[in-house]
């Protein structure tokens, strides 16, 4: 079954602490939680207090070491990125962890669509099971197909390739986003 805690730890390795890169469309972020998407979170009250009390440069290491901020981020991840896509119900943890990390980086609806498209691309032209609707909502049919899938490594690779394709398209549309390519590549692991 999907394991939230281990998946969270992996995603934290990608997300890191506080960042506010003007070229990052996510905007101000701490532990991957954006002010844009979660403006009323208690996290931002704490971040703003640190910045006011210490100035940004001195506040960053303090915020990054704050266990309460990380705990608040973890709670947001559980409800808004893990539970919403029903990842506890996916039997293969590698698939669940990948959909979680993709959801954090690209949005939960996009992650669900990538899973659904991956299922459609690994059904041997409909010989194993019919295509499903790619609607961005993980429901009973998506869960059934992923949990009965007989080629999980192929599905995982397909998901990663679809994620990589999305990154490439982002850069094709806006070359300033090439700055993030190395980081994005760390999230896309294709294995034999």
N, C-alpha and C positions, 0 to 999 in steps of 0.2 A: 504494500500500500504506500501511497505517497506520504513522505515524511516531511512535515513542514519545517521542523527544527534544522535538519541537515540541509534542506533546500535554502532556508533563510541564510545559513552560514555561508553557503556558496555564493549566493547573490550579494551578500555583504562584501565578499571579496572583490566583486565587480563594482559595487556602488561607492564604497569608501565613506568618508565623512563629509564635512561641509564643502560646498562648491557653489560658485556663482559666476560661471563663465558666460559672458554676454552673447557668445555665439551658440550656446547650448539652448535649444528651444524649450527645455524644461525649466530654465530659470534657476532661481535660488533653490538649493537642495541640501538636505542633510540626511545621510544614510539612505539616499535615493528617494526620500520623500520630498516632493516639490511643494513649495509655497503655493504655486499656481493651482495644483490639484487638491491640496489640503490646507486651504488658507486659515481655517478656524481651529486647526489642531493645536493642542497645548504645546506641541514641539516649538511652534513659532514664538509663543510667549517666552519660553525659556531661551531660545536663540536670540531674540531681541534684547532680553535682559543681559545676556552675556556681551553682546555687541555694545550696548550702552555703557555697561560697567567697565569694560576692558579695552574697547576699540576692537575693530575686526581682527587685526593681525594677532593680538594676544588672545582673543576669544576663541579663535579656530581650534587650537589644540585642546583647550578646556572643553569646548562643545563636543569635539570628537571623542573625548575620554568620558563624557557624561553618560553613566549607565542608565539614568532615567530617560534621557533623550532616545537612546538606543532601544530601550524597552517600549517607549511610546511608538517608535517607528515599527518595531516588531509587531505590535498589536494592529497597526494600520495594515501592514503586509498580510497578516492573517485574515482579517475580515475583507479587505478591499482587493486583494490580489490572489489569495489562496482559496478562501471559501467561495468566492463569487464564481470561480471556475470549477468548483466541486473536485478539487485536486486530491482530497482525501479518498475519493472514490476510484481513483486511477490506481490499479494494482502495481504497475511498474514505476518505481520511484524515479528512474532516470527520465521517463517521459513527463511525470508530474513536475519534477524539478525544472525541466526545460521549459515547460509551459508557464510555470511560475515566473522564472527569470525573464522569459520573453514578455510576459504580461507586465512585469515591473518596467521593462525598458521600452516597450512599444504600446502598452495598453492591453487590458484584459480581453477586450473584444478582438483585437488583432491577433493575440496569442491563440484564442479559441479558433479563429478562422484559419490560422496556420496549421493547427492540429487537424481541423476538418479537411483542409485541402491536402494535408499529408496523408490522411486516411484515404482520400479519393485517389491520390497518386500511387498508392501502394496496394490497390485492390486488383491488380493485374487486369486492367481494362474491364472491370466489372465482373470478372470470373470468380473472384473470391466473395464478393458482396457488392451490392449496388452502391453507386455514389450516394453520398448524403448531401443535404443542403449546407452550403457554407454560409452560415448566418451569424457567426460570432457568439453563439450561445451554446455552451456545453450542456447538453441534455441527455436523456436516457439512451438515445440511439448512438450518440458520439461516445458515451461511456461504454456502452456495450461493445462497440467495434474496437475501441482501443484496448479493452480488457480481454477480448478474444483474439486479438491480433497475433498472428503466428510469426511475424517477421519484425519484432520490435526494434532491432538494430537498424533495419532499413527504414522504419518509420521515424526513428530518432534522427537518422542522417537526413532524411527528407525534410523534417521540421527545421533542422539547422540550415539546410540549403535554402529553404524558403525565407528564413530569417535573414540569411546573408544576402539573398536577392533583394529584399526590402532595403537593407542598408545601402547596397549598390545603387538602387533607384533613388534613394534620398540624396546620395552624393552626386548622381548624374543631374539632378534637378538643382542642386545648390552646392557648388564645389567648396564653399566655406565649411561644409560639414565633413570634409575629408580629414579635418583635424581629429575627429573622433574614430576614424577607421581602425586604428590599432586597438583601441579599447573595445570597439564593437567586435573585432575579430576574436578577442578573448572569450566572447560569449558564444561563438559559433564553432563547435567542435565536431568535426566529421571524422568518423573512425571506420576502419575496415571490419 
